Amino acid sequence: MSIVVKQDSENPAIELGERFDFNSVEQFRACYESLADIKKKTLEIDFRNTRYMDSSALGMLINAKSFFDTKNVKIIINNANDQIKKILVISRFDLRFEIR
């Protein structure tokens, strides 16, 4: 499954595929850049379908955060499984993002 932008909900979201890794870099960047003019101040990154992520995914999340910081958009990481949440906490991403 590929990465999809969802704009039909109350807040825009990027829904990730089963793997969030180095092969996702260009597609993920294109998705978040397509939301450059969002009016909402919250963007959800939905890990519902994601079973695997590598270290490049952490870099992609930081890049997205940097992109939206100047627009005062808060990024929420949502629906991550326990393994991915553990990686995010160990990497101290819970200090940079809201993780639900």
Phi and psi restraints in degrees (value plus and minus 20) as a CYANA .aco file:
   2 SER   PHI    -112.2   -72.2
   2 SER   PSI     157.0   197.0
   3 ILE   PHI    -104.4   -64.4
   3 ILE   PSI     114.1   154.1
   4 VAL   PHI    -148.4  -108.4
   4 VAL   PSI     120.0   160.0
   5 VAL   PHI    -112.8   -72.8
   5 VAL   PSI     108.5   148.5
   6 LYS   PHI    -131.6   -91.6
   6 LYS   PSI      97.9   137.9
   7 GLN   PHI    -138.1   -98.1
   7 GLN   PSI     -10.4    29.6
   8 ASP   PHI    -108.9   -68.9
   8 ASP   PSI     -26.7    13.3
   9 SER   PHI    -113.9   -73.9
   9 SER   PSI    -199.0  -159.0
  10 GLU   PHI     -80.0   -40.0
  10 GLU   PSI     -60.3   -20.3
  11 ASN   PHI    -140.0  -100.0
  11 ASN   PSI     124.8   164.8
  12 PRO   PHI     -86.0   -46.0
  12 PRO   PSI     134.0   174.0
  13 ALA   PHI    -164.8  -124.8
  13 ALA   PSI     131.8   171.8
  14 ILE   PHI    -133.4   -93.4
  14 ILE   PSI      97.7   137.7
  15 GLU   PHI    -118.2   -78.2
  15 GLU   PSI      98.2   138.2
  16 LEU   PHI    -102.9   -62.9
  16 LEU   PSI     138.3   178.3
  17 GLY   PHI    -105.1   -65.1
  17 GLY   PSI    -188.3  -148.3
  18 GLU   PHI     -85.8   -45.8
  18 GLU   PSI     -54.5   -14.5
  19 ARG   PHI    -138.4   -98.4
  19 ARG   PSI     110.1   150.1
  20 PHE   PHI    -138.4   -98.4
  20 PHE   PSI      73.5   113.5
  21 ASP   PHI    -164.8  -124.8
  21 ASP   PSI    -189.3  -149.3
  22 PHE   PHI     -71.7   -31.7
  22 PHE   PSI     -54.6   -14.6
  23 ASN   PHI     -90.0   -50.0
  23 ASN   PSI     -29.0    11.0
  24 SER   PHI    -117.3   -77.3
  24 SER   PSI     -23.4    16.6
  25 VAL   PHI     -73.4   -33.4
  25 VAL   PSI     -77.1   -37.1
  26 GLU   PHI     -85.2   -45.2
  26 GLU   PSI     -61.8   -21.8
  27 GLN   PHI     -86.7   -46.7
  27 GLN   PSI     -62.3   -22.3
  28 PHE   PHI     -84.1   -44.1
  28 PHE   PSI     -64.7   -24.7
  29 ARG   PHI     -79.9   -39.9
  29 ARG   PSI     -65.3   -25.3
  30 ALA   PHI     -80.2   -40.2
  30 ALA   PSI     -58.5   -18.5
  31 CYS   PHI     -86.0   -46.0
  31 CYS   PSI     -69.8   -29.8
  32 TYR   PHI     -92.3   -52.3
  32 TYR   PSI     -51.8   -11.8
  33 GLU   PHI     -87.3   -47.3
  33 GLU   PSI     -48.1    -8.1
  34 SER   PHI     -87.4   -47.4
  34 SER   PSI     -35.4     4.6
  35 LEU   PHI    -121.3   -81.3
  35 LEU   PSI      -3.0    37.0
  36 ALA   PHI     -76.1   -36.1
  36 ALA   PSI     -50.7   -10.7
  37 ASP   PHI    -123.8   -83.8
  37 ASP   PSI       3.9    43.9
  38 ILE   PHI     -83.5   -43.5
  38 ILE   PSI     124.0   164.0
  39 LYS   PHI    -108.0   -68.0
  39 LYS   PSI     -46.8    -6.8
  40 LYS   PHI     -92.8   -52.8
  40 LYS   PSI     137.4   177.4
  41 LYS   PHI    -124.1   -84.1
  41 LYS   PSI      -7.0    33.0
  42 THR   PHI    -154.3  -114.3
  42 THR   PSI     114.2   154.2
  43 LEU   PHI    -144.9  -104.9
  43 LEU   PSI     107.1   147.1
  44 GLU   PHI    -116.3   -76.3
  44 GLU   PSI     113.9   153.9
  45 ILE   PHI    -128.6   -88.6
  45 ILE   PSI      92.1   132.1
  46 ASP   PHI    -115.7   -75.7
  46 ASP   PSI      94.9   134.9
  47 PHE   PHI    -115.7   -75.7
  47 PHE   PSI      -6.2    33.8
  48 ARG   PHI     -68.3   -28.3
  48 ARG   PSI     -61.6   -21.6
  49 ASN   PHI    -116.2   -76.2
  49 ASN   PSI     -23.3    16.7
  50 THR   PHI    -104.9   -64.9
  50 THR   PSI     105.2   145.2
  51 ARG   PHI    -130.7   -90.7
  51 ARG   PSI     -37.3     2.7
  52 TYR   PHI    -165.3  -125.3
  52 TYR   PSI     118.0   158.0
  53 MET   PHI    -163.4  -123.4
  53 MET   PSI     128.7   168.7
  54 ASP   PHI    -132.8   -92.8
  54 ASP   PSI    -195.8  -155.8
  55 SER   PHI     -85.0   -45.0
  55 SER   PSI     -47.5    -7.5
  56 SER   PHI     -86.5   -46.5
  56 SER   PSI     -46.4    -6.4
  57 ALA   PHI     -84.1   -44.1
  57 ALA   PSI     -56.8   -16.8
  58 LEU   PHI     -82.3   -42.3
  58 LEU   PSI     -62.3   -22.3
  59 GLY   PHI     -83.0   -43.0
  59 GLY   PSI     -58.8   -18.8
  60 MET   PHI     -84.6   -44.6
  60 MET   PSI     -59.2   -19.2
  61 LEU   PHI     -84.9   -44.9
  61 LEU   PSI     -60.8   -20.8
  62 ILE   PHI     -83.6   -43.6
  62 ILE   PSI     -62.3   -22.3
  63 ASN   PHI     -81.8   -41.8
  63 ASN   PSI     -61.7   -21.7
  64 ALA   PHI     -84.2   -44.2
  64 ALA   PSI     -62.2   -22.2
  65 LYS   PHI     -81.5   -41.5
  65 LYS   PSI     -65.0   -25.0
  66 SER   PHI     -80.8   -40.8
  66 SER   PSI     -61.2   -21.2
  67 PHE   PHI     -80.1   -40.1
  67 PHE   PSI     -62.5   -22.5
  68 PHE   PHI    -110.2   -70.2
  68 PHE   PSI     -34.6     5.4
  69 ASP   PHI     -77.4   -37.4
  69 ASP   PSI     -60.5   -20.5
  70 THR   PHI     -90.0   -50.0
  70 THR   PSI     -36.0     4.0
  71 LYS   PHI    -121.7   -81.7
  71 LYS   PSI     -15.7    24.3
  72 ASN   PHI      35.6    75.6
  72 ASN   PSI      20.3    60.3
  73 VAL   PHI    -123.2   -83.2
  73 VAL   PSI     106.7   146.7
  74 LYS   PHI    -108.8   -68.8
  74 LYS   PSI     114.2   154.2
  75 ILE   PHI    -122.1   -82.1
  75 ILE   PSI     108.3   148.3
  76 ILE   PHI    -131.7   -91.7
  76 ILE   PSI     106.8   146.8
  77 ILE   PHI    -112.9   -72.9
  77 ILE   PSI     101.2   141.2
  78 ASN   PHI    -146.2  -106.2
  78 ASN   PSI     127.6   167.6
  79 ASN   PHI      45.8    85.8
  79 ASN   PSI       5.1    45.1
  80 ALA   PHI     -93.6   -53.6
  80 ALA   PSI     121.5   161.5
  81 ASN   PHI     -92.4   -52.4
  81 ASN   PSI     151.7   191.7
  82 ASP   PHI     -79.8   -39.8
  82 ASP   PSI     -59.4   -19.4
  83 GLN   PHI     -84.6   -44.6
  83 GLN   PSI     -64.7   -24.7
  84 ILE   PHI     -89.4   -49.4
  84 ILE   PSI     -59.4   -19.4
  85 LYS   PHI     -78.9   -38.9
  85 LYS   PSI     -61.1   -21.1
  86 LYS   PHI     -81.9   -41.9
  86 LYS   PSI     -63.7   -23.7
  87 ILE   PHI     -80.5   -40.5
  87 ILE   PSI     -63.0   -23.0
  88 LEU   PHI     -85.3   -45.3
  88 LEU   PSI     -61.1   -21.1
  89 VAL   PHI     -89.3   -49.3
  89 VAL   PSI     -64.2   -24.2
  90 ILE   PHI     -79.6   -39.6
  90 ILE   PSI     -55.7   -15.7
  91 SER   PHI    -103.1   -63.1
  91 SER   PSI     -17.2    22.8
  92 ARG   PHI      45.3    85.3
  92 ARG   PSI       6.0    46.0
  93 PHE   PHI     -91.3   -51.3
  93 PHE   PSI     -37.2     2.8
  94 ASP   PHI     -87.2   -47.2
  94 ASP   PSI     -34.4     5.6
  95 LEU   PHI    -107.7   -67.7
  95 LEU   PSI     -37.2     2.8
  96 ARG   PHI    -126.7   -86.7
  96 ARG   PSI     -46.1    -6.1
  97 PHE   PHI    -150.1  -110.1
  97 PHE   PSI     135.7   175.7
  98 GLU   PHI    -105.9   -65.9
  98 GLU   PSI     106.0   146.0
  99 ILE   PHI    -133.4   -93.4
  99 ILE   PSI     103.0   143.0
